[in-house]
Amino acid sequence: MTETVTGTWFVVRTSLPFWRHRRDPRISYLSLPDGRVLDAVRYTRRGRERWVLGIDLPVPGGGYRWRGLGSLTRLTSSMWRVVHAEEDWAVTYFARTLFTPAGVDVYARGPTLGSRAERSALAQIAADPSAAEHLDELFAPAHGGA
């Protein structure tokens, strides 16, 4: 994972239904010395902050295999990849799992995405055949307030 993607990102656009009823979704990535990546997904649901921790292993040809670290997620895995990353925004693609459909997330370093960055992110999604299938499904998850 490039250093550009490490740190904390807010999910500002997504096609994944998981984010429809959760607020303030954000993901923090930390590159480990052995090439793996530790990630922490945080969100608020029913007024309580929730966490999902995972380890991402690089896979040949690009992308990562995520495996949960918690008791409920330890047996869960998923494939994902970075479609494109800039300093202040990124697009990721997630393959379908037993529990979730395939989809895309657009990340920003803060809870909002500027119009220029949004246009660039949408262009990157449209240019990627797997991600482009989800362009019409994008929505903005809730950030801030109750």
N, C-alpha and C positions, 0 to 999 in steps of 0.2 A: 504494500500500500504506500502510495506516495505520501510524503509529509504534508502535502496539501490537504489530504482528507483526515488527518488526525485532528483531534480536538472535538469540541461540541458543536453539533448541528441541530437546528430546529427543522422539523418536517413542516414545510410551508405549502406544498402541494403534494397530492398523493392520489393513487387510484385504489389503494388498499382499503377494503371495508373496515379493517381493524381500527382505523383511526376515526371512523364516523362518530363514535360515542365516547371518545377520549379527548381530553384537553391537554394543551401544552406539550405535544410530543417532541422529544429531543433525544438525540443519540450521541454518545461520546465514544470516540475510537482512540485507543492507545496502542501504538505499535510496540510489540515485544521484541527483545533482541534475537529471538529464534525465528522471526518471520511471521509468527502468529499475531493476531490482533485481538485485544480484549475490547468488547463493546458493552456499554451500559445503555439500555433503552429506558427512558423515564417518561412518565405521563401521569395525568391526574384523571381519576375515575371516581365518580360519586364523592367528590371532595377529598379523596385520599390520594397521595402520591404513591405510584406503583413503580416497580423496577423489574426489568428482565435483563439478566446478565448472560453473556455468551462469549465463546471463543471462536474466532474466524481463522480457518486454515487456508492458505493459498492453494489453489488447484492448478494443475497443468493447463496451459492455454489461457489463463487469466480468470479472475474472479475468486470467490471464497466459498467455503462450506462452513456455515454457521452451526454451532452446536450449543444448546442451552446449558447453563451451569446450575440452575435451580432444580429442586426436587420435582417440580412439575414440568420443566422444560429439558431436563437432562437427556431424554430419549428423542427429543425433537431436533431435526436438522433442516437446513435449507441452503439453497445455492443462491448467491447474489454476486453482482459485479458493479463496478463504477462505470457508468456510461460516459460521463464527462465530469471533470472537476476544475473549478477555478478557485481562487483564493477565498471568495465570499459566497459561492454557491456550488452545488454539485447535483448530479442526477444519478440515482442508483436503480438497478433493475433487479427484481426478485423473481425467481422461478416458482412455479406452482409447487405446493406441498400437499400433504394429506389434509391440512387444516386451513390453508389459505390459497387464494387464487394467485396467479402471476400478477405482477404489477410494478409500478414505478413510484419512487419518492423523489421529490425535489427538496433539497436541503438549502438552508441559508444559515449564516452565522448568527442571525437574530431572528425574532419571530415574524418578521415581514420580509418580503422580497421586492426589490425595486422593479419598475416596469422594464428597464433595459435588461436586467438579469433574468426576469421572467421570460421575455422574448427569446433570449439566448438559450435558456433552459428548454423552452418548448421546441425550439429549432433542433436542439440536440436529441430530444426525444423523437421528433419526427424523422430524423436522419438514421435512427437505429431501428432496424426492422422489428425486433422483439419488443422494444419499448413503445414504438409507434402504435402498436395495437391497443395501447391503453390511454392514448392522448385524449380521447373524448370522455374518459372516465374520471379525469382529474378533478379534485375538489380541494378546498383549503380547510384543513383541520382547525378547530378552535384554539386560539391562544389568548391568554390573559383573562382577567375577570372571572366572575363566577357563572 
